[in-house]
Amino acid sequence: MPEEVRVYEVGPRDGLQAEAARVPTAVKAEFVRRLVGAGLTTVEVTSFVSPRWIPQLDDAHEVLTAVGPLDGVRLPVLVPNDRGLERALAAGAREIAVFASATDSFARNNLGRDVAGVLAMSEPVVRRARSAGLPVRGYVSMCFGDPWEGDVEPREVASVARGLMDMGCTSLSLGDTIGTGTPGHVLELLDTVRGAGIPLERIALHFHDTYGQALANVHAALTAGITEFDSSAGGIGGCPYARSATGNLATEDLVWMLRGLGIRTGVDLTALAATSRWMAGHLGRPSPSRVVTALS
């Protein structure tokens, strides 16, 4: 087991993007500040997508500038295309992420083009960001299952991951978008990705808990040497383009398990749970995190 794990907090972006009710800009910015106050050093703030796609995130510029640069804290933002990158740079973004899919069906439903088309759209964004000195994370969704295509072959995931690395991505996040992965599948995927020449130290994993496998999958990935995991404070979120996707793995549940394994995260669990309860109040429903509920 690794001695330390980086928790890549996605609540302000991935957690809030599917919310139908408008979350005020000031609340979003305060959410980020509270997460940082709880010890999280990487917080994905927002996404510079078209407001037509995700109206909830139409205040990306305002949120990022309200949070401002924070010493020792990474504040990445997601951008879908070159126009999104322009907006992110204008708002002062210092780290970005791009989004791809392992399956054509999801790519078409999400970005209106197939896998090859999405990669072609991402390449100039990655190259421009890298030329500006920004680190770039590449997301690969539908790495284990797809609601239209069913099971996804690990070699298909590895091919997309390799494409993102070749265009200049500095790290990758492999997502179990609909939560169908199991520990054996996780290990098989990681073996395949490593076989494609991608170092596992540049890989993070992003799990959903649809079938109750998220923490088991984290444990399997830990044994393979993965040291970065995506999670969402309070377990909020889901994918608006895949209706079968339930909430993200809750950051509190992840930190509780890692703490039990003696793995450092730097996260103050009490402060984090309080932050999730605060946000649950703004969302008008209890947090789905088991740990938040138990600590309450």
KAPE-V44608 format. One record per backbone hydrogen bond with DSSP energy under -0.5 kcal/mol. NH is the residue of the N-H (numbers start at 1). CO is the residue of the C=O. E is the energy in kcal/mol with one decimal. If there is no record, write none. Layout:
((NH;CO;E) (NH;CO;E))
This chain:
((5;264;-2.6) (6;227;-3.0) (7;5;-0.6) (8;6;-0.6) (8;229;-2.8) (9;7;-0.9) (9;42;-2.3) (10;231;-2.9) (13;10;-0.8) (13;44;-0.6) (14;10;-1.5) (15;10;-1.7) (16;11;-1.1) (17;13;-1.8) (19;16;-1.7) (24;22;-0.6) (28;24;-2.0) (29;25;-2.4) (30;26;-2.2) (31;27;-2.4) (32;28;-1.9) (33;29;-2.2) (34;30;-2.6) (35;31;-2.2) (36;32;-2.4) (37;33;-2.2) (38;34;-1.3) (39;36;-1.9) (40;35;-1.8) (43;74;-2.4) (44;9;-3.2) (45;43;-0.7) (45;76;-2.1) (46;76;-0.5) (48;78;-2.8) (49;47;-1.3) (53;50;-1.5) (54;50;-1.8) (57;54;-1.7) (58;55;-1.9) (60;57;-1.1) (63;59;-2.6) (64;60;-2.5) (65;61;-2.4) (66;62;-1.9) (67;63;-2.1) (68;64;-2.4) (73;70;-2.0) (74;41;-3.2) (77;95;-1.5) (78;46;-2.1) (79;97;-2.9) (85;81;-2.0) (86;82;-2.3) (87;83;-2.0) (88;84;-2.4) (89;85;-2.9) (90;86;-2.1) (91;87;-1.4) (92;89;-1.3) (93;88;-2.5) (96;135;-1.9) (97;77;-1.8) (98;137;-2.8) (100;139;-2.1) (102;141;-2.0) (107;103;-1.8) (108;104;-2.7) (109;105;-2.1) (110;106;-2.4) (111;107;-3.1) (112;107;-0.6) (112;108;-1.2) (113;107;-0.9) (118;114;-2.3) (119;115;-2.4) (120;116;-2.2) (121;117;-1.9) (122;118;-2.0) (123;119;-2.0) (124;120;-0.7) (125;121;-0.6) (126;122;-2.6) (127;123;-2.6) (128;124;-2.2) (129;125;-2.4) (130;126;-2.8) (131;127;-2.1) (132;128;-1.1) (133;130;-1.7) (134;129;-2.5) (135;94;-0.6) (137;96;-2.3) (138;171;-2.6) (139;98;-3.0) (139;137;-0.6) (140;173;-2.8) (141;100;-2.1) (143;175;-2.6) (146;150;-2.2) (150;146;-2.6) (152;144;-1.5) (156;153;-1.2) (157;153;-1.3) (158;154;-2.7) (159;155;-1.9) (160;156;-1.7) (161;157;-2.8) (162;158;-2.6) (163;159;-1.9) (164;160;-2.2) (165;161;-2.2) (166;162;-2.6) (167;163;-1.4) (168;165;-1.2) (169;164;-2.2) (170;136;-2.4) (171;136;-1.3) (172;202;-2.5) (173;138;-2.5) (174;204;-2.5) (175;140;-3.1) (175;173;-0.6) (176;206;-3.4) (177;175;-1.1) (179;176;-1.4) (186;182;-2.3) (187;183;-2.3) (188;184;-2.1) (189;185;-2.5) (190;186;-2.5) (191;187;-2.2) (192;188;-2.1) (193;189;-2.7) (194;190;-2.5) (195;191;-2.1) (196;192;-0.9) (196;193;-0.7) (197;194;-1.8) (198;193;-1.6) (199;197;-0.6) (202;199;-1.8) (203;200;-1.8) (204;172;-2.5) (205;228;-1.5) (206;174;-2.4) (207;230;-0.6) (208;176;-0.6) (209;247;-1.4) (211;179;-0.9) (212;209;-1.5) (217;213;-2.6) (218;214;-2.2) (219;215;-2.4) (220;216;-2.1) (221;217;-2.3) (222;218;-2.5) (223;219;-1.7) (224;220;-0.9) (224;221;-0.5) (225;222;-1.4) (226;221;-2.3) (229;6;-2.0) (230;205;-2.6) (231;8;-1.8) (232;249;-2.6) (235;232;-2.8) (236;233;-1.0) (238;14;-1.0) (240;238;-0.6) (242;239;-1.6) (245;242;-2.5) (246;244;-0.6) (249;207;-2.0) (251;232;-1.5) (254;250;-2.2) (255;251;-2.9) (256;252;-2.4) (257;253;-1.8) (258;254;-2.5) (259;255;-2.7) (260;256;-1.8) (261;257;-1.2) (262;259;-1.4) (263;258;-2.7) (264;3;-2.7) (264;262;-0.5) (268;38;-3.4) (269;267;-0.9) (272;268;-2.4) (273;269;-2.6) (274;270;-1.9) (275;271;-1.9) (276;272;-2.2) (277;273;-2.2) (278;274;-2.2) (279;275;-2.4) (280;276;-2.4) (281;277;-1.7) (282;278;-1.2) (283;279;-2.0) (284;280;-1.3) (285;280;-1.7) (288;234;-0.8) (289;234;-0.9) (293;289;-1.9) (294;290;-2.5) (295;291;-2.8) (296;292;-1.1))
